[in-house]
């Protein structure tokens, strides 16, 4: 049940692994004994998540179905066009502030101005394009995660038939294009979250797929390239720090911020700092401004993680929310392994969301829910449901 076949295992591993990293020595910040109860609170969230996962999943409706993948030309056009649109949005957003030549020179020189790009691009008021377009910057990643999921759950590499060959060929085309464009987006915006999504989807496949020597070589090469890129991005974001140094520091600061929030929080935001956060974008678009009387202290603005946002929303009742999220993940795992088209299509996107609970979670962003919508549309284009006789 808690094997690496299921999302819950990745969540538990990352939460415990992050806690272990947080106590490692670091030049900038030392974890002290005063954080003991914050460690307990953190592990309590993991425990209640796991308890929720132990609940039974929803029952299947009478009359089960088989699901067959038929990669249509419509999906190829849809996936490639959406990926190209997404990278065009990233390009236009970046070139609102720098030319590509200027940006590349600054990046290669590790110039501090490169670190300002993400901040400048965060708000359209600073001169970038509007948020309604900017949220499509994750479209190439969405398409990539969908195609990797389909290849894993639907394509049988040992099947020798024309339909399987055609599906695999078309998926490979879309998958490679989406991967290349996702990596270009990483370069534009120093976006390690995208790299993390690519890593975890491929780790899942690696752990759960029969592998040949060629496959081992491909995965090893991919992981080495991604780690090297992540290392370069970390050095660009924080001078003198490699990828692992940055992880250690980030996890430490996340816990320190969590401790400060628990001790200084006044007023709650009732979901709008975490899972309902994307609705603030919708309300802002409609001219409605939400104003919660919620104040707290933090040590470093960027080192928030899901526990902090959840506590701001619900206080200690956030443990109950983790219990419900665990049950939701149980259902997603269950229906995915039954081959349900929608659940398979969103699977690696959800894994991506859960994996980011240790950093500023992608589930707090409207981009995450747009990725879910893209996955659902894709499943309707290509996954056919056939009743069992």
C-alpha positions as CSV (number, residue, x, y, z in Angstrom):
1,X,0.0,0.0,0.0
2,X,2.8,2.4,0.9
3,X,5.1,1.2,-2.0
4,X,6.5,3.6,-4.6
5,X,3.6,2.5,-6.8
6,X,1.5,5.0,-4.9
7,X,1.7,8.7,-4.5
8,X,1.4,8.5,-0.7
9,X,4.9,6.8,-0.5
10,X,6.5,9.8,-2.3
11,X,4.7,12.2,0.1
12,X,5.9,10.4,3.2
13,X,9.4,10.0,1.9
14,X,9.8,13.6,1.0
15,X,8.4,14.9,4.2
16,X,10.6,12.7,6.4
17,X,13.7,13.2,4.1
18,X,13.2,17.0,4.2
19,X,13.1,16.9,8.0
20,X,16.4,14.9,8.1
21,X,18.0,17.4,5.7
22,X,16.8,20.3,7.9
23,X,18.9,19.1,10.9
24,X,22.1,18.9,8.8
25,X,24.7,21.7,9.6
26,X,24.6,24.8,7.4
27,X,26.7,27.9,7.4
28,X,23.7,30.3,7.4
29,X,21.3,28.7,9.8
30,X,21.4,26.2,12.7
31,X,18.4,24.3,13.8
32,X,18.0,24.3,17.6
33,X,16.1,22.3,20.2
34,X,13.4,24.9,20.5
35,X,11.9,23.6,17.2
36,X,11.2,20.2,18.7
37,X,7.4,20.8,18.8
38,X,7.4,22.1,15.3
39,X,9.0,18.7,14.2
40,X,6.2,17.0,16.1
41,X,3.6,19.1,14.3
42,X,5.2,18.5,10.9
43,X,5.3,14.7,11.5
44,X,1.7,14.8,12.8
45,X,0.6,16.2,9.4
46,X,2.4,13.3,7.7
47,X,0.7,10.8,10.1
48,X,-2.8,12.2,9.6
49,X,-2.3,12.2,5.8
50,X,-1.3,8.5,6.0
51,X,-4.3,7.8,8.2
52,X,-6.6,9.3,5.6
53,X,-4.9,7.2,2.9
54,X,-5.8,4.1,4.9
55,X,-9.5,4.7,4.5
56,X,-11.2,2.6,1.7
57,X,-11.5,4.3,-1.7
58,X,-14.9,5.0,-3.2
59,X,-16.7,2.0,-4.7
60,X,-16.7,1.4,-8.4
61,X,-20.0,1.8,-10.0
62,X,-21.8,-1.3,-11.2
63,X,-20.6,-2.4,-14.6
64,X,-16.9,-1.9,-14.8
65,X,-15.1,-0.5,-17.8
66,X,-11.9,-1.1,-19.7
67,X,-9.9,2.0,-20.9
68,X,-8.1,2.0,-24.2
69,X,-5.7,4.7,-25.4
70,X,-6.1,5.8,-29.0
71,X,-3.8,8.8,-29.7
72,X,-5.7,10.9,-32.1
73,X,-4.3,13.5,-34.5
74,X,-6.4,16.0,-32.6
75,X,-4.4,15.4,-29.5
76,X,-1.1,15.7,-31.3
77,X,-2.2,19.1,-32.7
78,X,-3.7,20.1,-29.3
79,X,-0.6,19.0,-27.3
80,X,2.0,20.5,-29.6
81,X,0.1,23.8,-30.1
82,X,-0.5,24.2,-26.4
83,X,3.1,23.6,-25.7
84,X,4.3,26.1,-28.3
85,X,1.8,28.6,-26.9
86,X,3.1,28.1,-23.4
87,X,6.7,28.6,-24.4
88,X,5.7,31.7,-26.4
89,X,4.1,33.1,-23.3
90,X,7.3,32.5,-21.3
91,X,9.4,34.1,-24.1
92,X,7.2,37.2,-24.3
93,X,7.2,37.5,-20.5
94,X,11.0,37.4,-20.3
95,X,11.6,39.7,-23.2
96,X,9.4,42.3,-21.5
97,X,12.5,42.9,-19.3
98,X,15.5,41.5,-21.2
99,X,16.5,40.6,-24.7
100,X,17.3,36.9,-25.0
101,X,21.0,37.8,-25.8
102,X,21.2,40.1,-22.8
103,X,19.6,37.5,-20.5
104,X,21.8,34.7,-21.7
105,X,24.9,36.8,-21.1
106,X,23.7,37.7,-17.6
107,X,22.9,34.0,-16.9
108,X,26.3,32.7,-18.1
109,X,28.0,35.4,-16.0
110,X,25.9,34.5,-13.0
111,X,24.9,38.1,-12.7
112,X,22.6,39.0,-9.7
113,X,20.2,40.7,-12.2
114,X,19.2,37.2,-13.3
115,X,17.8,36.5,-9.9
116,X,15.4,39.5,-10.3
117,X,13.7,37.9,-13.3
118,X,11.2,35.8,-11.3
119,X,10.3,38.8,-9.1
120,X,9.8,41.1,-12.1
121,X,7.7,38.5,-13.9
122,X,5.4,37.8,-11.0
123,X,3.1,40.7,-11.5
124,X,1.7,42.1,-14.7
125,X,1.8,45.6,-13.1
126,X,5.6,45.5,-13.4
127,X,5.4,45.5,-17.1
128,X,4.9,41.8,-18.0
129,X,2.0,40.2,-19.8
130,X,-1.3,39.5,-18.1
131,X,-1.8,36.6,-15.7
132,X,-4.6,35.1,-17.8
133,X,-1.9,34.4,-20.4
134,X,1.0,33.8,-18.0
135,X,-0.7,30.8,-16.4
136,X,-0.2,28.9,-19.7
137,X,3.6,28.9,-19.1
138,X,3.2,25.4,-17.5
139,X,1.3,24.0,-20.5
140,X,4.4,22.3,-22.0
141,X,5.0,20.6,-18.6
142,X,1.3,19.5,-18.4
143,X,1.5,17.9,-21.9
144,X,4.8,16.2,-21.0
145,X,3.4,14.7,-17.7
146,X,0.2,13.5,-19.5
147,X,2.1,11.7,-22.2
148,X,4.6,10.1,-19.8
149,X,1.6,8.8,-17.7
150,X,-0.1,7.4,-20.8
151,X,3.1,5.7,-21.9
152,X,3.5,4.2,-18.5
153,X,0.0,3.0,-17.8
154,X,-1.3,2.3,-21.3
155,X,1.6,1.4,-23.6
156,X,2.8,-2.2,-23.5
157,X,6.4,-2.2,-24.8
158,X,6.2,-6.0,-25.4
159,X,3.0,-5.8,-27.5
160,X,3.7,-6.3,-31.2
161,X,0.7,-4.8,-32.9
162,X,0.2,-1.8,-35.2
163,X,-2.1,0.1,-32.8
164,X,0.4,0.0,-30.0
165,X,3.3,1.0,-32.3
166,X,1.3,3.9,-33.7
167,X,0.2,5.2,-30.2
168,X,3.8,4.9,-28.9
169,X,5.2,6.7,-31.9
170,X,2.8,9.7,-31.7
171,X,3.2,9.9,-27.9
172,X,7.0,10.0,-28.3
173,X,6.7,12.9,-30.7
174,X,4.5,15.0,-28.4
175,X,6.5,13.9,-25.3
176,X,9.9,15.0,-26.7
177,X,8.6,18.3,-28.0
178,X,6.9,19.1,-24.6
179,X,10.1,18.1,-22.7
180,X,12.3,20.3,-24.8
181,X,10.0,23.2,-24.4
182,X,9.7,22.6,-20.7
183,X,13.5,22.7,-20.3
184,X,13.6,26.0,-22.3
185,X,11.0,27.4,-19.8
186,X,13.3,26.3,-17.0
187,X,16.1,28.4,-18.6
188,X,13.9,31.4,-19.0
189,X,12.6,31.5,-15.5
190,X,15.1,29.5,-13.4
191,X,12.2,27.2,-12.6
192,X,13.3,24.3,-10.5
193,X,9.7,23.2,-9.8
194,X,9.4,22.2,-13.5
195,X,12.6,20.2,-13.1
196,X,11.2,18.5,-10.0
197,X,8.1,17.5,-11.8
198,X,10.2,15.9,-14.6
199,X,12.3,14.1,-12.0
200,X,9.4,12.7,-10.0
201,X,7.5,11.5,-13.0
202,X,10.5,9.6,-14.3
203,X,11.4,8.3,-10.9
204,X,7.9,6.8,-10.7
205,X,8.4,5.2,-14.1
206,X,11.9,4.0,-13.1
207,X,10.7,2.3,-9.9
208,X,7.6,0.7,-11.5
209,X,8.6,-0.3,-15.0
210,X,10.6,-3.3,-16.3
211,X,13.9,-1.9,-17.4
212,X,16.4,-2.9,-20.1
213,X,20.1,-1.9,-20.0
214,X,19.2,0.8,-22.6
215,X,16.4,2.1,-20.3
216,X,18.8,2.3,-17.4
217,X,21.3,4.3,-19.5
218,X,18.5,6.7,-20.7
219,X,17.2,7.3,-17.1
220,X,20.7,7.7,-15.7
221,X,21.6,10.3,-18.4
222,X,18.3,12.2,-17.8
223,X,18.8,12.3,-14.1
224,X,22.4,13.5,-14.4
225,X,21.4,16.3,-16.9
226,X,18.5,17.4,-14.6
227,X,20.7,17.5,-11.5
228,X,23.4,19.5,-13.3
229,X,20.8,22.0,-14.5
230,X,19.3,22.2,-11.0
231,X,22.7,22.8,-9.6
232,X,23.4,25.6,-12.1
233,X,20.0,27.2,-11.3
234,X,20.7,27.1,-7.6
235,X,24.0,28.8,-8.1
236,X,22.2,31.5,-10.1
237,X,19.6,32.0,-7.4
238,X,22.0,31.9,-4.3
239,X,25.6,32.6,-4.9
240,X,28.0,29.9,-3.6
241,X,25.2,27.4,-3.1
242,X,24.8,24.2,-5.1
243,X,21.5,22.3,-5.4
244,X,21.8,20.2,-2.2
245,X,23.1,23.2,-0.2
246,X,20.0,25.1,-1.3
247,X,17.7,22.2,-0.3
248,X,19.1,22.0,3.2
249,X,18.8,25.8,3.7
250,X,15.3,25.9,2.2
251,X,14.0,23.1,4.5
252,X,15.6,24.8,7.5
253,X,14.0,28.1,6.8
254,X,10.7,26.5,6.1
255,X,10.6,25.0,9.6
256,X,11.8,28.3,11.2
257,X,9.0,30.2,9.3
258,X,6.5,27.5,10.4
259,X,7.6,28.0,14.0
260,X,7.3,31.7,13.8
261,X,3.9,31.5,12.2
262,X,2.5,29.2,14.9
263,X,3.8,31.5,17.7
264,X,2.8,34.8,16.1
265,X,-0.3,34.1,13.9
266,X,-3.4,36.3,14.5
267,X,-6.4,35.6,12.3
268,X,-7.0,32.8,9.7
269,X,-7.6,32.8,6.0
270,X,-9.9,29.8,5.8
271,X,-8.4,28.0,2.8
272,X,-7.3,31.1,0.7
273,X,-3.6,30.8,1.6
274,X,-3.5,27.2,0.4
275,X,-5.9,25.1,-1.6
276,X,-8.3,27.9,-2.4
277,X,-5.5,30.4,-3.2
278,X,-6.1,30.2,-7.0
279,X,-9.6,31.6,-6.4
280,X,-8.0,34.9,-5.4
281,X,-6.8,35.2,-9.0
282,X,-10.4,34.7,-10.2
283,X,-11.8,37.2,-7.8
284,X,-9.1,39.7,-8.7
285,X,-10.0,39.3,-12.4
286,X,-13.6,40.0,-11.5
287,X,-12.6,43.1,-9.5
288,X,-13.3,41.5,-6.1
289,X,-10.6,41.9,-3.5
290,X,-10.4,39.5,-0.5
291,X,-9.0,41.1,2.7
292,X,-8.4,38.7,5.6
293,X,-7.1,40.1,8.9
294,X,-4.3,37.6,9.2
295,X,-0.8,38.7,10.5
296,X,2.3,36.7,11.4
297,X,6.1,36.9,11.4
298,X,8.4,35.0,9.1
299,X,12.2,34.8,8.8
300,X,12.5,34.6,5.0
301,X,9.7,35.4,2.6
302,X,10.4,32.6,0.1
303,X,10.8,29.7,2.5
304,X,7.1,28.9,3.1
305,X,5.8,25.4,2.7
306,X,2.4,23.8,2.8
307,X,2.3,23.4,6.6
308,X,2.7,27.1,7.1
309,X,0.0,28.0,4.6
310,X,-2.4,25.3,6.1
311,X,-1.8,26.6,9.6
312,X,-2.5,30.2,8.4
313,X,-5.8,28.9,6.9
314,X,-7.1,26.5,9.7
315,X,-4.7,26.5,12.6
316,X,-4.4,23.0,14.2
317,X,-7.5,22.0,12.3
318,X,-5.1,21.7,9.3
319,X,-4.4,18.2,10.5
320,X,-8.0,17.3,9.6
321,X,-7.5,18.8,6.1
322,X,-4.4,16.6,5.7
323,X,-6.5,13.6,6.6
324,X,-9.0,14.5,3.9
325,X,-6.2,15.1,1.4
326,X,-4.8,11.6,2.2
327,X,-8.2,10.1,1.4
328,X,-8.4,12.0,-1.8
329,X,-5.0,10.7,-2.8
330,X,-6.1,7.1,-2.0
331,X,-8.9,7.5,-4.5
332,X,-6.6,9.0,-7.2
333,X,-4.2,6.0,-6.7
334,X,-7.0,3.5,-6.8
335,X,-8.8,4.7,-9.9
336,X,-5.5,5.3,-11.7
337,X,-4.4,1.7,-11.2
338,X,-7.8,0.7,-12.5
339,X,-6.9,2.5,-15.7
340,X,-9.5,5.3,-15.5
341,X,-8.6,7.7,-18.3
342,X,-9.1,11.0,-16.3
343,X,-7.1,9.7,-13.3
344,X,-4.3,8.4,-15.3
345,X,-4.0,11.6,-17.2
346,X,-3.8,13.8,-14.0
347,X,-1.7,11.3,-12.1
348,X,1.8,12.8,-12.5
349,X,0.4,16.3,-12.2
350,X,-1.0,15.4,-8.8
351,X,2.3,13.7,-7.9
352,X,4.0,17.0,-8.9
353,X,1.6,18.9,-6.6
354,X,2.1,16.6,-3.6
355,X,5.9,16.7,-4.1
356,X,5.9,20.5,-3.8
357,X,4.4,20.5,-0.3
358,X,7.9,21.1,1.1
359,X,8.3,24.3,-0.9
360,X,5.8,27.0,-2.1
361,X,3.3,24.4,-3.3
362,X,2.2,24.5,-7.0
363,X,-1.3,23.6,-5.7
364,X,-1.5,27.2,-4.5
365,X,-1.2,28.5,-8.0
366,X,-3.9,28.7,-10.7
367,X,-1.4,27.0,-13.1
368,X,-1.8,23.7,-11.3
369,X,-5.6,23.6,-11.9
370,X,-5.1,24.7,-15.5
371,X,-2.8,21.7,-15.9
372,X,-5.6,19.5,-14.5
373,X,-8.0,20.9,-17.0
374,X,-5.6,20.3,-19.8
375,X,-5.2,16.6,-18.7
376,X,-9.0,16.1,-18.5
377,X,-9.5,17.5,-22.1
378,X,-6.6,15.3,-23.3
379,X,-8.2,12.2,-21.8
380,X,-11.5,13.0,-23.5
381,X,-9.6,13.2,-26.8
382,X,-7.7,9.9,-26.6
383,X,-8.9,7.5,-23.8
384,X,-11.9,5.4,-24.8
385,X,-14.1,3.8,-22.2
386,X,-15.5,0.4,-23.2
387,X,-18.0,-1.6,-20.9
388,X,-16.9,-5.0,-19.9
389,X,-19.1,-7.7,-21.3
